[in-house]
Amino acid sequence: MKVTSLETIKAFRAFVICSVVLVLPAVALAQDTVTINDSTASAFMASGPSGGPDMSTTNFGNAGTLAIAPASSPKGEFDSVLLFSTSTAVSQFNSMYGIGDWTITGVQLKLASNFGTTGAAPMNGIFNPVAAGSFGIDSLSDTTWTAGNGGGGGTGGYPANNEVDFAYIPTLLGSVGSGYDSLGDFTYTPPGNGTYSTYTLPGSDSILDTTAAGGAVSLYFYAADNNVSYLFNSQQFASNHPELILTATPTPEPATLALLATGFGSLLLVRRKMKA
């Protein structure tokens, strides 16, 4: 025998629909982005050309340009490091959603250069001409490295002191899983002078945990093929600094989830009684 009237069923259905309409926008649609438009530290690390001057113990932590190039390039290998503080972004997300009531759902990196065309060569002759290719990015657990004060001409670095240089890279990286996490390989196509290229970073635990805690994001750049020669501005340059863009969404509150569960549970209960 049916114990639930058609009117009751309609009322329950209306309740469920209203619950979904009210709750889903908060659960699925709300998101905000914060752009960190300056890194707090950076440096490039150069090996020096084959048969040329050894630059492995030279620090370039105060240069306006960062560089990526393989060991096979005419001017030798170039790697770079960038450090971003996420504390300001975390404060903004806490203000938007409540302290800790949000989750990082997207991380993007934007890089630009005043030498953004194929074949471009800065006046500083230590750099390779710009060329397209592939490069890799690692997320470093070391966020305390010392950028140093060496400009485009460089000054003495590690081991004479703790300022990062090419010889310091093994210390910087440590070991896979504890010293760094690979964020993958990316394609560089020279976009033109002063034009940003945007790279979407995977949501690795190292970055997500760091940003959620308001810590520093430490990134290491290196060549992933024998073609790339990437020059991009550091925070020391006058404009077009590196940018880290974080996207966050609110974490559904228990009351919100309970409202959805109650609505769907009630509908299932009615359907079972209908079949009784």
C-alpha positions as CSV (number, residue, x, y, z in Angstrom):
1,M,0.0,0.0,0.0
2,K,1.3,3.5,-0.8
3,V,1.8,5.5,2.3
4,T,3.1,8.7,0.6
5,S,0.9,11.0,-1.3
6,L,1.7,12.6,-4.6
7,E,1.7,16.0,-3.0
8,T,4.4,14.8,-0.4
9,I,6.6,13.5,-3.2
10,K,6.3,16.8,-5.0
11,A,7.2,18.7,-1.8
12,F,10.3,16.5,-1.3
13,R,11.4,17.0,-4.9
14,A,11.0,20.7,-4.5
15,F,13.1,20.7,-1.4
16,V,15.9,18.8,-3.1
17,I,15.9,21.1,-6.1
18,C,16.0,24.2,-3.9
19,S,18.9,22.6,-1.9
20,V,20.9,22.0,-5.1
21,V,20.2,25.5,-6.5
22,L,21.2,27.2,-3.3
23,V,24.3,25.0,-2.6
24,L,25.9,24.2,-5.9
25,P,27.1,27.8,-6.7
26,A,29.0,27.9,-3.4
27,V,30.4,24.4,-3.9
28,A,31.4,24.4,-7.6
29,L,31.4,27.9,-9.1
30,A,33.1,30.2,-6.6
31,Q,36.8,30.7,-7.2
32,D,39.2,33.6,-7.1
33,T,42.8,34.2,-8.3
34,V,45.6,36.1,-6.7
35,T,48.6,37.2,-8.8
36,I,52.0,37.4,-7.1
37,N,53.6,39.8,-9.4
38,D,57.2,39.6,-8.1
39,S,59.6,37.0,-7.0
40,T,61.5,37.5,-3.8
41,A,64.8,36.0,-5.0
42,S,66.4,34.7,-8.2
43,A,69.6,33.7,-9.9
44,F,71.0,32.1,-13.0
45,M,73.8,29.5,-12.8
46,A,76.3,29.1,-15.6
47,S,78.9,26.5,-16.3
48,G,80.8,28.5,-18.8
49,P,81.6,27.5,-22.4
50,S,83.5,24.4,-23.3
51,G,87.2,25.4,-23.5
52,G,86.3,28.8,-22.2
53,P,86.3,30.5,-18.8
54,D,84.9,28.4,-15.9
55,M,81.9,30.1,-14.4
56,S,80.8,27.3,-12.2
57,T,81.7,29.1,-9.0
58,T,80.4,32.6,-10.1
59,N,77.3,34.0,-8.6
60,F,74.7,35.8,-10.7
61,G,72.0,36.5,-8.1
62,N,71.5,40.2,-8.9
63,A,71.2,40.0,-12.7
64,G,68.2,41.4,-14.6
65,T,67.9,38.3,-16.8
66,L,67.6,34.6,-16.0
67,A,68.6,32.0,-18.5
68,I,68.0,28.3,-19.5
69,A,70.3,26.5,-22.0
70,P,71.8,23.0,-22.4
71,A,75.4,22.0,-21.8
72,S,75.8,21.5,-25.5
73,S,75.1,25.2,-26.3
74,P,78.0,27.3,-27.5
75,K,78.1,29.4,-24.3
76,G,77.6,26.4,-22.0
77,E,74.8,25.4,-19.7
78,F,72.5,27.8,-17.9
79,D,70.0,26.9,-15.1
80,S,68.0,29.3,-13.0
81,V,66.1,29.5,-9.7
82,L,63.1,31.6,-8.6
83,L,61.6,32.1,-5.2
84,F,58.0,33.4,-4.6
85,S,56.4,34.2,-1.2
86,T,52.8,33.2,-1.0
87,S,51.9,34.8,2.3
88,T,50.1,37.7,0.8
89,A,48.0,35.4,-1.4
90,V,47.1,33.3,1.6
91,S,46.0,36.4,3.5
92,Q,43.7,37.4,0.7
93,F,42.2,33.9,0.4
94,N,41.6,33.9,4.1
95,S,39.8,37.2,3.9
96,M,37.6,36.0,1.0
97,Y,36.7,32.6,2.4
98,G,37.7,32.4,6.1
99,I,40.9,31.1,7.6
100,G,41.8,27.8,6.0
101,D,38.3,27.4,4.4
102,W,39.7,27.2,0.8
103,T,41.8,24.9,-1.4
104,I,44.3,25.8,-4.1
105,T,43.0,24.4,-7.4
106,G,45.3,26.1,-9.9
107,V,48.9,27.3,-10.2
108,Q,50.3,29.2,-13.2
109,L,53.6,30.8,-14.0
110,K,54.1,33.7,-16.3
111,L,57.5,34.7,-17.7
112,A,58.4,37.6,-20.1
113,S,61.7,38.9,-21.6
114,N,63.0,41.9,-23.4
115,F,64.8,39.4,-25.6
116,G,61.8,37.4,-26.7
117,T,62.6,36.8,-30.4
118,T,64.4,34.0,-32.1
119,G,68.1,34.8,-32.5
120,A,68.1,37.7,-30.1
121,A,71.3,38.2,-28.2
122,P,71.8,40.5,-25.2
123,M,74.7,42.8,-25.1
124,N,76.1,40.6,-22.3
125,G,78.1,38.1,-24.4
126,I,77.9,35.3,-21.9
127,F,74.4,34.4,-23.0
128,N,73.4,32.1,-25.9
129,P,71.1,33.5,-28.6
130,V,67.4,32.9,-28.0
131,A,66.0,29.7,-29.4
132,A,62.8,27.6,-29.1
133,G,62.8,24.3,-27.3
134,S,61.9,22.4,-24.1
135,F,62.7,23.1,-20.5
136,G,61.9,21.5,-17.2
137,I,60.8,22.9,-13.9
138,D,61.4,21.3,-10.5
139,S,59.8,22.4,-7.2
140,L,62.6,22.6,-4.6
141,S,62.2,21.8,-0.9
142,D,65.1,24.2,-0.3
143,T,63.6,27.7,0.1
144,T,66.5,29.2,2.0
145,W,69.1,29.4,-0.7
146,T,71.0,32.6,-1.0
147,A,70.6,34.5,-4.3
148,G,73.7,36.6,-3.8
149,N,74.6,39.9,-5.3
150,G,76.4,39.1,-8.5
151,G,75.1,41.1,-11.4
152,G,75.6,40.3,-15.1
153,G,79.3,40.2,-14.6
154,G,79.1,37.9,-11.6
155,T,80.9,37.7,-8.3
156,G,82.4,34.8,-6.4
157,G,79.9,32.2,-5.2
158,Y,79.9,28.8,-3.6
159,P,82.1,27.2,-2.1
160,A,83.7,30.5,-1.0
161,N,80.3,31.4,0.4
162,N,76.7,30.2,0.4
163,E,75.6,32.2,-2.7
164,V,74.1,29.9,-5.4
165,D,76.2,29.1,-8.5
166,F,76.5,26.2,-10.9
167,A,78.7,24.3,-8.4
168,Y,75.9,24.6,-5.8
169,I,73.3,22.8,-8.0
170,P,73.8,19.3,-6.4
171,T,73.3,20.8,-3.0
172,L,70.3,22.7,-4.2
173,L,68.6,19.6,-5.7
174,G,69.3,17.1,-3.0
175,S,67.5,13.9,-4.0
176,V,64.3,13.2,-5.8
177,G,61.3,13.2,-3.5
178,S,63.1,14.8,-0.6
179,G,65.0,17.6,-2.4
180,Y,62.8,18.3,-5.3
181,D,59.7,17.2,-7.2
182,S,59.5,17.3,-11.0
183,L,56.8,19.6,-12.4
184,G,57.3,18.3,-15.9
185,D,58.7,19.7,-19.2
186,F,57.3,22.7,-21.0
187,T,57.6,24.2,-24.5
188,Y,59.2,27.6,-25.1
189,T,58.3,29.4,-28.3
190,P,59.8,33.0,-28.4
191,P,56.6,35.1,-28.1
192,G,58.1,38.5,-28.8
193,N,59.7,41.2,-26.7
194,G,57.9,42.0,-23.5
195,T,55.2,39.4,-24.1
196,Y,54.3,36.9,-21.3
197,S,54.3,33.2,-21.8
198,T,52.0,31.3,-19.4
199,Y,52.7,27.8,-18.0
200,T,50.2,25.8,-16.0
201,L,52.0,23.9,-13.3
202,P,50.7,20.6,-12.0
203,G,49.2,20.4,-8.6
204,S,52.1,18.7,-6.8
205,D,51.9,18.2,-3.1
206,S,55.0,20.3,-2.6
207,I,53.4,23.4,-4.2
208,L,49.8,22.8,-2.8
209,D,51.0,22.3,0.8
210,T,53.5,25.2,0.6
211,T,50.9,27.7,-0.8
212,A,48.2,26.5,1.7
213,A,50.6,27.2,4.5
214,G,51.7,30.6,3.1
215,G,55.3,29.4,2.6
216,A,57.7,30.0,-0.2
217,V,57.5,28.4,-3.7
218,S,61.0,27.6,-4.9
219,L,61.4,26.7,-8.6
220,Y,64.4,25.4,-10.5
221,F,64.6,25.7,-14.3
222,Y,66.8,23.6,-16.7
223,A,67.0,22.6,-20.3
224,A,65.1,19.5,-21.4
225,D,66.5,19.3,-24.9
226,N,69.6,20.5,-26.8
227,N,67.8,23.3,-28.6
228,V,66.3,25.7,-26.0
229,S,67.9,29.0,-25.1
230,Y,65.4,30.9,-22.9
231,L,66.1,34.3,-21.5
232,F,63.5,35.9,-19.2
233,N,63.4,38.9,-16.9
234,S,64.1,38.6,-13.2
235,Q,62.6,40.8,-10.4
236,Q,65.7,42.9,-10.8
237,F,64.7,44.1,-14.3
238,A,62.7,47.3,-14.7
239,S,59.5,45.6,-15.9
240,N,57.7,42.4,-16.9
241,H,58.7,40.5,-13.7
242,P,57.9,36.8,-13.2
243,E,54.4,36.2,-11.9
244,L,52.9,33.3,-10.0
245,I,49.1,33.1,-10.3
246,L,47.2,31.1,-7.6
247,T,43.5,30.0,-8.0
248,A,41.5,28.9,-4.9
249,T,38.0,27.7,-4.3
250,P,36.1,27.6,-1.0
251,T,36.0,24.3,0.9
252,P,32.3,23.3,1.4
253,E,31.2,23.7,5.0
254,P,29.8,20.7,6.8
255,A,26.3,22.3,7.0
256,T,26.3,22.7,3.2
257,L,27.2,19.1,2.6
258,A,24.6,18.0,5.2
259,L,21.9,20.0,3.4
260,L,22.7,18.2,0.2
261,A,22.8,14.8,1.9
262,T,19.5,15.4,3.7
263,G,17.8,16.4,0.5
264,F,18.9,13.4,-1.5
265,G,18.4,11.0,1.4
266,S,14.8,12.2,1.9
267,L,14.1,11.6,-1.8
268,L,15.5,8.1,-1.6
269,L,13.4,7.4,1.4
270,V,10.2,8.5,-0.3
271,R,11.0,6.3,-3.4
272,R,11.5,3.3,-1.1
273,K,8.1,3.9,0.6
274,M,6.5,4.2,-2.8
275,K,7.7,0.7,-3.6
276,A,6.6,-0.7,-0.3
